[in-house]
Amino acid sequence: MIDTQFSLADIHIEVAETADRYIKAVLINAKKRYFRVLRKLERNGILIFDLEKYASNLICEEDGYSKVDNEIFIVGQELFTMEKSELTEALFMLTPTQRDILLRAVLLRQSQEEIASAYGITTRMVRKHKHVALEKLRRSLTYEA
C-alpha cells in the first residue's frame, strides 16, 4: 500500500474555492428545504413538536417524571397529545401531507371535502393520501412472528 501524504500547499486554490462553493450551496439548499417544509406545514395547519428537545426546559419535581414521554400534534386549531409509542413513531414516518390528512380525518373528524378544500386538491387525492398513510401504518405496526 502506498502511503500518500498531502500538505496544504498541494491543494490548488481553485479546488478549495470549488469545494467552498459546493458546501455553501448544500447548506443553502438544506436551509431552503427546511423552511419550505416548515411553511407548508404551517400553511396546512399542522405543527409537530418533539418534546424531548425541550425536556431540559421543562421542570417537574415529582419522582418518575425524568423524561418527557408525549408528542404534541397541532392539527388545524386543535392541540393533541399522544404518549410516545410505536404509533407516534410510525406517524412520524409518514410524509407531512399524509400525516396531516390522516390526523384531520381521525382526530378532527373532518370530511374529505373539508380536507380537500383546505389543501386545494380533489377528494380522490384525499382518499389516496389517507389510504397510503393507513397502509404504511399497518405495515410498520405489523409484527413478524
N, C-alpha and C positions, 0 to 999 in steps of 0.2 A: 504494500500500500504506500502510495506516495504522500508524503507529508507536505502539504501546501500551506504556506502562510502568506497572508496579505497584510499590508500596512495601509494606513490612511492615505499615504502618497500614491498607492496603486489605484485608488478609486478616482475615476475621472469626474470632473465637476458636472459634466452632462448627465452621467449616471446618477449622481446624487440629486441633481435637480429633478430628473425624471421620477425617481423614487419619491421625492418630496411631493411633487405634484400628484402622483398616484395616491399616496397616503392621504393627502388633503382631500382629493376627490372622493375617496372611500368614506372618510369621516363626514364630509358634507352630505353625501348621498344617504348615509345612515341616519344623520340628523333629520334630513328632509323626510325620509320614510317614517321615522318615529313620529314627527309632528303631523304628518299626513294621516297616519293611523289614529293618532290621538284626536285630531279634529273630526275625523269620520265617526269615531265612537261618540264624541260629544254631540255631533250633529244628529246622530240617531238616538241619542238619549240614554246611552249606556256607559257607565264608568265602572271599572273593576279595580278594587284595591286589594293588595296583598298586605294584610295587617302585620305580618312578621317583619316587614320593612320598617314599620313604625313601632314595633314592640318595645324598643328601648325608651320611647317617649310615653308609653302607657304604664302607669304605675298602679299596682294592686297590692295591698298589704296582706291579703289573705293567703294562707298556705294553699298549695295546689294550683295556683294560677301563675306559674312561672313562664308559661308560653301562651301566646295568643293562638287559639285554635279555631278561628272563624274567618270566613271570607265574606266580604260585603259586596253585594251586587246592587248597583243603582240602575234600574230599568225604568225608562220614562221619568216620572217624578217620584217613583216609589223606591224605598230603601229596603233591601232584603239581606238578612244574614244567614249564612249556612255554615254548619260545622264542617271543618276540613275533613274530607273523606275522599274515597275513590271517586265519588260522583263529582265533587268540585274539581278534582284533578282532571277528570275526563271532560268536564265543561271547559276547562282552560285549553284543552287540546283541540277544541272546535275553532273554526275561524270566527272572528268577531261578529260577522254578519249572521252566521249560523247560530251562534250563542244568543245573540240579541233576539233574533226571530223566535227561537225556541223559548227563551225566558219571557218574552212578551206574550206568547201564546199560552204558556203554562202558568206563570205567576200572575200576570195581569189579566189573563183570560181575554185578550184582545182577539177580535175576529180576523180572519185572513184579509178581509177588505181593509180593516183599520191598519194592519201591519203593512199591507201593500201600499196604501196611500202615504204612510209615514216614510217608506223607503223609495217611493216612486217607481215601484215595479208591479208586475201583474200578480194576481192571486196564484197563478200557476207556479210562478217562481217562488212565492212564499211557501207553497206546499212542497216544492222541491228542496228548498233550503231546510225546512223542518224535517222532511223525510231523511235527507242525508245526515243531518245532525243526530237524529234518533238512531240511525243505523250505526254511526260512529260511536255513539254512547253504548249501544248494545254490544258492539264488537269489543270495546275497551273494558266493559264491565262483565263480560262473559268469562267465566273461569274455565280453564282447561284442566280436566281431572287426570 
